[in-house]
Amino acid sequence: MSVGVVFVSHSTLIADGLVQLARQMAPDATLVAAGGTDDGGIGTSFDKVTAAVAEADSGDGVAILCDLGSAILTAETALDFLEDSQRASVRIIDAPLVEGGVAAAVAAQTGADVAGVEAAARSAVDVFVAVDAPRASETQDSAADQLGTDATSGYSRSVTVLNRDGLHARPAADFVKLASTFPARVTVNGRDAKSLLAIMSLGLVRGKIAEIATEDPAGREAVDALADLVESGFGEE
């Protein structure tokens, strides 16, 4: 069993398309579309959302992502009709529908609980803020210069991205799924290796260097596994 993800949109095409997109990176996750009105028009449907939640709920919880305000109202109404025991594990997540939904799907694929899936979806907001912020490695270098000491510790490997299209969605998802199998914290150019959106925001095109690092004494295995994955080209030509 795993957390299910429901996409609620005013458009049937958008909801169905998001399931199709997310399934490319999370093929085994339970992803359900609830788009449009009952007759296929633009709008939302209480019955569709209710049915989608029931379909997505395997017992581990459900994450619901919505596009516009009235979609949230429809989802909230659907939750009001759930049994208390079920409602406790169903969450409407305040996150961008596309980016947050994909991140939620990948987190569900890796076996995260409903809180972990919510955190992954909400990381979409944090990534947008972090894109223009100094990376952790840059902050550490600055601190080391000020203190006159070496702030670098742990273990790292620098590898070249070989994929023709760089670390696009599918290999990035494979990278994050592998990173999530290790308890140690690992970073890629200063960003969290377990965050799909953080990795994709790095813009690692072909020929770019990915510095995979950890300060965790137990993180060496994780760094080596991730570096080897990048060097393998993810099985792409």
N, C-alpha and C positions, 0 to 999 in steps of 0.2 A: 504494500500500500504506500501511497505518497500523497502529498498535498496536491489538490486539484486547483487549476487556474481557470477562472471564467472571465471572458472578455465581453463587456457590455458596451455596445455602441448604438448610436441612432441609425447606423447603416449596416444592413446585413453583409454587404460586401466588405466593409472595414473589419467587422468582427471575424468573418470567415478568413479574410486575408491575414489577419494577425495570428490566427491559429496556424495557418499554413506557414507563415514566416517563422514563428516560434518553434514549430515542429522540426524545422531544419536543424535547430540547435539543441532541441530537447525531444528527441523522437519517441521516448518512452513515457514522457510526462502526460498526465491527464489534462488536456486543454479543451475547453468547451466554449463555443461561440454563442452569444445571446444578442444578436443584432437585429434591429428593425422591429416593426410592429408585427402583429399576428398575420396580417395580410401582405407582408413583405414591403411595406412602405417605410418612409423615414420616421423614426421615432423609437420608442422602447416599449417592451411588453412585459408586464408582470408575470404572465404565464411562461414566457420564454426564459426569464431570469430564474424563476422558481424551478423550472425543469432543468436548467443548466446547473444550478447549484446541486440539485439531487443527483444528477449524472456525475458531477465532478467529485462528490463527497464519498470517498472510500473509507472514511473513518479517521483520517489524519488531518482533516481540515480543508478549507477552501479559501483561496485568495481571489477577490473580485476586483477587477480594474475597470474603470468607467471613462467615457470620453467627456461628456458634458453634464452640467448640473442636474438636469432632469433624469439622466441615466442613474445618477447617484440616488436620487429620490426613489426611483423605481426599485433599485437594489435594496435600499433601506426598508422599503415597504415589504419586499419579499422576505427579508430577514425577520421582520416582525411576526411573520406567520410560521417561523420555524419553532420547533421544540427548543426549550431553554438549553438542553444538553447539546444540541446541534449548533445552536446560535453561538455558543461560546467559542467554537473553533472555526467560525466563518468570519472573515474580515474584509471590509471594503477598504482598499488601500489608496491613499492619496499619493498618486505618482503618475508621471506621464504614461499614457496608455501604451504607446509603442515601445519606448525604451524600457520603461518599468515592467511592461508585460513580458518582454523578452527576457529580461533579467530574472523575473519571477519564475518563468518557465525553466530556465537553466538551473536555478536554485532548487526547484522542485525535482528536477532530473537528478540532481546530486544527492537527494534524500534529505534536504533541509526540512525542519519543521515549519509550521505556519509562521512563527515569529521570524525564522531565518528567511523565508520566502518574502515576507513583508519588508525586512531589512534590505534584501537584494533589490526589490522593486523601488524602494525609497532612495536607494543609492543613486538612482538616475538624477535626482535633484542635486545631490552632493557632487556628482561628477561634473555637471554643468558649472557649478561654482568653482570646482577645483581646476578646471582646464586652464584658467589664467592665473592660478595661484602657484607659488613656488612649490616645487616637488620636494618630497621629504629628503631626498638625497642632496638637493641644493641647500636646504636648510641646515642639514648636518654639516656640509662642507663649510658653510658660513660660520657656524658655531665653532667648528674646529679651528678656523682661521683666527677667530677672536680669542680663543683660549690658548692658541699655540700648541694644540695637541691634535692627535689623530682620533676623530670620532668614529672612524670606521672599524667595525668589529664583525665577527661572524665569518660567513663564507659567501662567496659570490662567483658567478661565471658570466662572462660576456660572450654572447652568441649572435651570429648574423642571421637575420630573417631571410629565408631562401624562397618563400612562396612568391610566385609571380604577382599575385594580388595582395601580398603582405598579410598581416594578421587581420584578415577580414572576419566576418561573423562566425563562420563555421570553425576555422582553426582556433579563433579566440575562445569559442565555447568549449572546444576540446581541451584547451589549455586550462581554463578555469575549472572544468570538471576534474582534471587530474590534480590541480592544486588543492581542490577541496577534499581530496582523499587523504591529505596530510594535515596533522594538527598544527604543525609549525607555521608561523607567519612568514610569508615570503613576499617580496616585492619585485616588480619589474620597472626599472627606471624610476623607482621611488613610489610606484602605485601598487595597491593591493592586488596580488596575483589571483585572489579568489573573487574579484569583482569584474564581471564581464564588461560592464560599461567603462570601468576605469582602464582596463586593458585596451579596449577599442579606441578610447579617447587619446591614446598615446600616438596614434597615427604611424604605427610601425609598418612602413612599406618595405618592399624588397630591398635588401642591402643595408637596412638600418640595423643598429646594434641594440640588442636587448640585454640589459644588465639584470640578471636574476640573482637576488641576494636574500640573505636572512641573517638576523642577529641571534637567532635561536640556536643554541649548541646542538639541538636535535634536528636542525633543519637542513643539514647537508644532503641527505637523501632526497628531500623534496627539490632542492635546487638542481641537483644532478638530473633527476627525472624530468623536470621541466625544461632544462637546457637541452637534454637529449631529444626531447619532443620537438623543440624548435629546430634543432639541427637536422632532424629527420625530414623536415618539410611537411610534416603532418600527412604524409602519404600522397601529397598532391604532386602533379607533374611540374 
